[in-house]
Amino acid sequence: MKKQIYIIGIMLLVMISFVLAEQELSNPFKQYDCIQAVQTCDNCTFVNFTSVQYPDSTFEILNIIASNYGTDFNLTFCNTSQIGTYIFRTIGDLNGEITKGNFNVYINPSGQTFNNVIYEYLFFILILVIFYFILYLGYKHEDLPIVMIVSFGIMLLGIYIFQNGIANLNNQYTNAFSLINICLAAYILLRGSVDLINKLNEEGQIW
C-alpha cells in the first residue's frame, strides 16, 4: 500500500507541473464564449482585423473593419472552441500611415487566471489525498466495504475530471491523470469485491 501512496504522490506532482506550464500571464477568456478583441490605436481613423491564427497554427482570413470606441477598435469574435493563444493581425492608419500590428488573446475552459483557480486545483488534490488516505486506512483495518465505497468515489471523480478537466486545464495530461485514477480505483474495487466475497464465504455467510 505504501508503494501506491508514493505513486499517487508522484502523479500529483507531475500534474501540478503541467498545470503550472499551462498558465498564461494575460487575462484569459472563456472557451466557447464570444469575446471582444480590442486593438488600441491612439491616432487611427480605422483598424482592420485582417486574420487570426488559432492555437493549432491554422489561419483564418477576416478582413473585418473594427468598431471604433475612442482609441479602442473592437471586434466581436465567437469562434473560440480551441484552447490556447489566438493571434489577431490588424492593419490601421496610425498617424496617417498604414501600419500593421498584432496582439494575442488567451482562451481556457474557465476564463479564469491562475490566481483565481489555484484553490480549485488544491481542492481536487486534497479530495484525492483524502480518498486515498481513507483507502489506506480501509485496507489497514481490513474494512473492505469502505475500500469499495471509496474506490467507487475515486472512479466518479476521475470520470468528472476526464469530462470537465480541472478549472482552466482540460487536455491530454488531465485525461491521462483521470484515466490512471479510474483504472487504479476500478482494480481496487474489483479486488476488494473478490476479497469481501471470499471473506464472507470463509465465514459461512454466503453460499
FENDA-V478383 format. One line per field, one symbol per residue. psi: psi as a letter, one per 30 degrees, with the letter a starting at -180 (. if undefined). A space follows every 50 residues. Layout:
# FENDA-V478383
psi->???
This chain:
# FENDA-V478383
psi->eeeeeeeeeeeeeeeeeeeeffkkflkllkkflkljjkkkjfhkflkkje lkklfggllkkehkklkkicgkkkkkkfihfkkakkjkklklikhfkkkl lllkkkklffglleeffeeeeeeeeeeeeeefeeeeeeeeghieeeeeee eeeeeeeeeeeeefajcgjjafeeeeeeeeeeeeeeeeeeeeeeeeeeee eefgfl.
